């Protein structure tokens, strides 16, 4: 009887964050959301000139908020010696990348701090792996995903004319689709991968956001973004399928729905391929990268391939039209793996692999719950999409990559059952 009572008490027990941890997690995510929203709206170019300084002050204030909170949340604790050694090596190497080429100039420093995609914070994202790994804390991340998705819808409504601009020459429309999606909507895929722990309302909202992302990407012919969205939908469906083996009707209806949407989409595309989807049709077989990649290969020496060119690494790539200028040297190459090599070399890429791949394997095959498996699939999805796009930026999807690594290495998480995790997340 006593043993039974103890089990019931354990079952009803729901762990809570300490007051300090709860406070600093709230401040960190609040600062991150403000930083992300200001950055995203800034790249639209629609902020009145007189308000630009005010927006920058708000962004800098939010930056200090999440930096101070992050410092207070760091815990130097590792799940095992393997992670300790590889992670410390990786962080030290990232620091060397930042030191090489860093410029002590006010304008450069401001740009580095305010640019979420190509600024300095990219190299400090891995520190989020040292945050407290408590299930109750991850609930805040799902709330952040929903908040950012809400802003995604809001920005889509504001800029709907630009987003649906029917011709390919509108660079603003292309950049809006890219930045809105990657900064705000793509993380909804993480909710779909862990759908078991969320309400139907939240799952349907996230599914709608990812589908909308795919549709806007198709209209603007952003092929890498389309691939990101469709792989999220496919992997999420596979998770749903294998997690619901006993629910035959749900599986049947899901297959019917997917087939129906596929047939309907093909029908609409056939009717509209010279209209709304004309840009995608025209770009279907267009090769926009081989010339850039060839220039990259030609310009990189053996030493560059090994250690990279540092935080400001560039490569000789003349004649690329980037809207406001024709390039001679570029600091970005639109393939994530090559971007990592450009800055930190094969050493940086190898260290990333030897940390993330074992985490993915542990999460998929050695965990007792769908939460860890969903985190492992996010790691796989992120690594897969680094082939077609630059994903390592100070955005939530990259933070989720390192958060997922921490989840998959943590024995206290991967050994929990689904019921135990549900009680702490729902």
C-alpha positions in Angstrom: 0.0 0.0 0.0 2.8 2.4 0.9 4.6 1.6 -2.2 1.5 2.2 -4.3 0.9 5.6 -2.6 4.5 6.5 -3.4 4.1 5.7 -7.0 0.9 7.7 -7.2 2.6 10.7 -5.6 5.5 10.4 -8.1 3.0 10.1 -11.0 1.2 13.2 -9.9 4.4 15.1 -9.2 5.2 17.8 -11.8 8.6 19.2 -11.6 8.9 22.9 -11.5 11.7 25.3 -12.4 13.4 27.1 -9.7 12.4 30.8 -9.3 15.8 32.0 -10.6 15.9 29.7 -13.6 12.3 30.5 -14.5 12.9 34.2 -14.4 16.1 34.2 -16.5 14.5 31.8 -19.1 11.6 34.2 -19.4 14.0 37.1 -19.9 16.2 35.3 -22.3 13.3 34.3 -24.6 11.6 37.7 -24.3 14.9 39.4 -25.4 15.4 36.9 -28.2 11.8 37.4 -29.5 12.2 41.2 -29.5 15.6 40.9 -31.2 14.2 38.6 -33.9 11.1 40.7 -34.6 13.1 43.9 -34.9 15.7 42.4 -37.2 13.0 40.8 -39.4 11.0 44.0 -39.8 14.3 46.0 -40.4 15.2 44.0 -43.4 11.9 44.9 -45.1 13.2 48.5 -45.5 9.8 49.9 -44.5 10.9 51.4 -41.2 10.7 55.2 -41.5 14.1 56.9 -41.4 13.3 58.8 -38.2 12.5 55.6 -36.4 15.5 53.5 -37.4 17.6 54.7 -34.5 14.8 53.9 -32.1 14.4 50.4 -33.5 18.1 49.8 -33.2 18.1 51.0 -29.5 15.3 48.5 -28.8 17.2 45.7 -30.6 20.4 46.5 -28.6 18.4 46.6 -25.4 16.9 43.2 -26.1 20.4 41.9 -27.0 21.7 42.9 -23.5 18.6 41.3 -22.0 19.2 37.8 -23.5 23.0 38.1 -23.1 22.8 38.7 -19.3 20.1 36.1 -18.9 22.1 33.6 -20.9 25.2 34.2 -18.7 23.1 33.5 -15.6 21.7 30.3 -17.1 24.9 28.7 -18.1 25.7 25.4 -16.2 29.0 23.7 -16.9 27.7 20.2 -16.8 28.0 17.5 -19.4 26.2 14.2 -19.9 29.4 12.3 -20.5 33.1 12.7 -21.2 32.7 12.4 -25.0 30.4 15.4 -25.1 32.6 17.3 -22.7 35.7 16.9 -24.9 34.2 17.4 -28.3 32.0 20.3 -27.2 34.9 22.2 -25.5 37.0 21.6 -28.6 34.2 22.9 -30.8 33.7 26.1 -28.7 37.4 26.8 -28.6 37.5 26.5 -32.4 34.5 28.7 -32.8 36.3 31.3 -30.6 39.3 31.1 -32.9 37.1 31.7 -35.9 35.7 34.9 -34.3 39.2 36.2 -33.4 40.5 35.6 -36.9 39.4 38.7 -38.9 37.5 40.5 -36.2 37.6 44.3 -36.8 37.6 46.7 -33.9 35.5 49.3 -35.6 32.3 50.9 -34.4 30.3 50.4 -37.6 31.5 46.8 -38.0 30.7 46.1 -34.3 27.2 47.5 -34.7 26.5 45.4 -37.8 27.9 42.3 -36.2 25.7 42.7 -33.2 22.5 43.6 -35.0 22.7 41.2 -38.0 21.0 37.9 -36.9 22.0 36.1 -40.1 25.7 36.9 -40.6 26.6 38.6 -37.3 28.8 37.4 -34.4 26.0 35.7 -32.4 26.0 32.8 -34.7 29.2 31.6 -33.1 27.8 31.7 -29.6 24.6 29.8 -30.3 26.2 26.5 -29.1 26.3 27.9 -25.6 22.6 27.2 -25.3 23.5 23.6 -24.9 24.7 24.6 -21.4 21.2 25.9 -20.3 19.3 23.9 -17.7 17.9 20.7 -19.3 14.5 20.5 -17.5 11.3 19.5 -19.3 9.4 22.4 -17.8 11.8 24.8 -19.4 11.2 23.5 -22.9 7.6 24.4 -22.6 8.7 28.1 -23.0 10.3 27.2 -26.3 7.1 26.0 -27.7 5.4 29.2 -26.6 8.1 31.2 -28.4 7.6 29.2 -31.6 3.9 30.0 -31.5 4.5 33.7 -30.8 7.0 34.0 -33.7 4.5 32.2 -36.0 1.9 34.7 -35.0 4.2 37.5 -36.1 4.8 35.6 -39.3 1.0 35.8 -40.1 0.9 39.4 -39.1 3.8 40.3 -41.4 2.3 38.3 -44.2 -0.9 40.3 -44.0 1.0 43.6 -44.0 3.2 42.7 -47.0 0.8 40.4 -48.9 1.0 42.5 -52.1 4.8 42.1 -52.2 4.7 38.5 -51.3 2.3 37.7 -54.2 4.1 40.0 -56.7 3.7 38.0 -59.9 7.1 38.7 -61.5 10.6 37.4 -60.6 12.4 40.7 -60.6 11.1 41.8 -57.2 14.0 41.2 -54.9 12.1 42.6 -51.9 9.4 40.0 -52.4 12.1 37.2 -52.5 13.9 38.4 -49.4 10.6 38.9 -47.5 9.6 35.3 -48.1 13.1 34.0 -47.1 13.5 36.1 -44.0 9.9 35.8 -42.8 9.9 32.0 -43.2 13.4 31.2 -41.8 13.1 33.7 -38.9 9.5 33.1 -37.9 7.6 30.2 -39.4 10.0 27.2 -39.9 10.4 26.4 -36.2 6.7 25.3 -36.2 8.1 22.1 -37.7 9.5 21.3 -34.2 6.0 21.4 -32.8 4.9 18.9 -35.5 7.8 16.6 -34.7 6.7 16.5 -31.1 3.0 16.7 -31.8 2.2 14.1 -29.1 2.8 16.7 -26.4 0.7 19.5 -27.8 -3.0 20.3 -28.1 -4.8 19.7 -31.4 -5.2 23.4 -31.7 -1.5 24.0 -31.5 -0.7 21.2 -33.9 -3.2 22.4 -36.5 -1.9 25.9 -36.2 1.7 24.8 -36.7 0.7 22.6 -39.7 -1.1 25.5 -41.3 1.9 27.7 -40.8 4.3 25.2 -42.5 1.9 24.7 -45.4 1.6 28.5 -45.8 5.3 28.8 -45.8 5.5 26.2 -48.6 2.9 28.0 -50.7 4.6 31.4 -50.4 8.0 29.7 -51.2 6.4 28.1 -54.3 4.9 31.4 -55.5 8.3 33.1 -55.1 10.2 30.1 -56.5 12.4 29.8 -53.5 13.4 26.2 -54.1 15.6 25.6 -51.0 12.8 27.0 -48.8 10.3 24.8 -50.5 12.5 21.8 -49.8 12.8 22.8 -46.1 9.0 23.1 -45.7 8.2 19.9 -47.6 10.8 17.8 -45.7 9.3 19.1 -42.5 5.8 18.0 -43.6 7.0 14.6 -44.7 9.1 13.8 -41.6 6.2 15.1 -39.4 3.8 12.8 -41.2 6.2 9.8 -40.7 6.4 10.6 -37.0 2.6 10.7 -36.9 2.3 7.5 -38.8 4.7 5.4 -36.7 3.3 6.9 -33.4 -0.2 5.9 -34.3 0.1 2.4 -35.5 -3.0 1.3 -33.6 -5.2 4.2 -34.8 -6.0 2.8 -38.3 -8.7 5.3 -39.1 -6.4 8.3 -38.4 -3.8 6.8 -40.7 -6.3 6.1 -43.4 -7.8 9.6 -43.3 -4.3 11.1 -43.2 -3.3 9.3 -46.3 -6.5 10.3 -48.0 -6.0 13.9 -47.0 -2.4 13.9 -48.3 -3.3 12.3 -51.6 -6.2 14.7 -52.0 -4.0 17.7 -51.3 -1.4 16.4 -53.7 -3.8 15.8 -56.5 -5.5 19.2 -55.9 -2.1 20.9 -55.8 -1.0 19.3 -59.1 -4.3 20.3 -60.7 -4.0 24.0 -59.5 -0.4 24.1 -60.6 -1.3 22.8 -64.1 -4.0 25.5 -64.4 -1.8 28.3 -63.0 1.7 27.4 -64.2 1.7 30.4 -66.5 0.2 32.6 -63.7 0.8 32.4 -60.0 3.3 29.6 -60.3 4.9 30.9 -63.5 8.0 32.0 -61.7 8.5 28.5 -60.3 7.9 26.9 -63.7 10.5 29.2 -65.3 13.1 28.4 -62.6 12.5 24.7 -62.3 15.6 23.7 -64.1 17.6 26.9 -63.7 21.1 26.5 -62.3 22.0 29.5 -60.1 24.7 28.0 -58.0 27.3 26.1 -60.0 29.1 29.3 -61.1 29.3 30.6 -57.5 30.5 27.2 -56.2 33.1 26.9 -58.9 34.4 30.3 -58.0 34.5 29.2 -54.3 36.5 26.1 -55.2 39.0 28.0 -57.3 39.6 30.6 -54.7 40.1 28.3 -51.6 43.6 27.1 -50.8 44.4 23.9 -49.0 44.9 25.9 -45.8 41.6 27.7 -46.3 39.8 24.4 -46.7 41.3 23.1 -43.5 40.9 26.1 -41.1 38.7 28.5 -43.0 39.2 32.3 -43.4 37.7 33.5 -40.1 34.6 35.4 -39.2 35.0 37.8 -42.1 36.1 35.2 -44.7 35.4 36.1 -48.3 36.0 34.4 -51.6 36.5 35.9 -55.1 33.2 35.7 -57.0 32.8 38.5 -59.5 29.7 39.5 -61.4 26.9 38.4 -59.0 24.0 40.8 -59.0 22.9 41.3 -55.4 20.4 44.1 -56.1 22.3 47.1 -54.9 25.7 46.1 -56.2 27.7 43.7 -58.5 30.0 41.6 -56.4 33.7 41.1 -56.6 34.2 39.3 -53.2 31.4 37.6 -51.3 31.1 36.7 -47.6 28.2 34.3 -48.1 27.8 31.1 -50.2 24.3 29.7 -50.3 25.3 26.2 -49.2 25.5 25.7 -45.4 28.3 23.3 -45.5 30.5 25.5 -47.6 29.6 28.5 -45.5 30.9 26.7 -42.4 34.0 25.7 -44.3 34.5 29.3 -45.6 34.6 30.6 -42.0 36.0 27.7 -39.9 37.2 25.1 -42.4 36.7 21.4 -42.4 37.8 21.3 -38.8 34.7 23.3 -37.8 32.5 21.0 -39.9 34.0 17.8 -38.6 33.6 18.9 -35.0 29.9 19.8 -35.7 29.4 16.3 -37.1 31.1 14.4 -34.3 28.9 16.2 -31.8 25.5 16.1 -33.6 25.5 12.7 -35.3 26.0 10.7 -32.1 23.3 12.8 -30.4 20.9 12.1 -33.3 21.6 8.3 -33.0 21.0 8.4 -29.2 17.8 10.3 -29.6 16.4 8.0 -32.3 17.5 4.6 -31.1 18.2 4.8 -27.4 15.4 6.9 -26.0 12.1 5.9 -24.5 10.0 8.9 -25.6 8.9 10.7 -28.7 10.2 14.0 -27.4 13.8 12.9 -27.8 13.1 11.2 -31.1 11.5 14.5 -32.4 14.7 16.3 -31.3 16.8 13.8 -33.1 14.8 14.2 -36.3 15.2 18.0 -36.0 19.0 17.4 -35.9 18.8 15.2 -39.0 16.5 17.7 -40.8 18.9 20.6 -40.0 22.0 18.8 -41.2 20.1 17.7 -44.4 19.1 21.2 -45.2 22.6 22.6 -44.8 23.2 21.2 -48.2 20.7 23.5 -49.9 20.7 26.6 -47.7 22.5 28.5 -45.0 20.9 27.5 -41.7 23.5 28.4 -39.1 22.3 31.8 -38.1 21.1 33.5 -34.9 17.5 32.3 -35.5 15.3 29.9 -33.6 15.8 26.9 -35.9 19.5 26.9 -35.3 19.0 27.4 -31.5 16.6 24.4 -31.7 19.4 22.4 -33.4 21.7 22.8 -30.3 18.8 22.5 -27.9 18.0 19.1 -29.6 21.6 18.0 -29.2 21.4 18.7 -25.5 18.1 16.8 -25.2 19.5 13.7 -27.0 22.6 13.6 -24.8 20.7 14.1 -21.5 20.1 10.8 -19.7 17.4 12.4 -17.5 15.4 13.1 -20.6 15.9 10.2 -23.0 15.0 7.7 -20.2 11.7 9.3 -19.4 8.4 7.9 -20.8 6.0 9.8 -22.9 3.6 10.0 -20.0 6.2 11.5 -17.7 7.1 14.2 -20.3 3.4 14.9 -21.1 2.7 15.7 -17.5 5.5 18.4 -17.5 4.7 19.9 -20.9 0.9 19.9 -21.1 
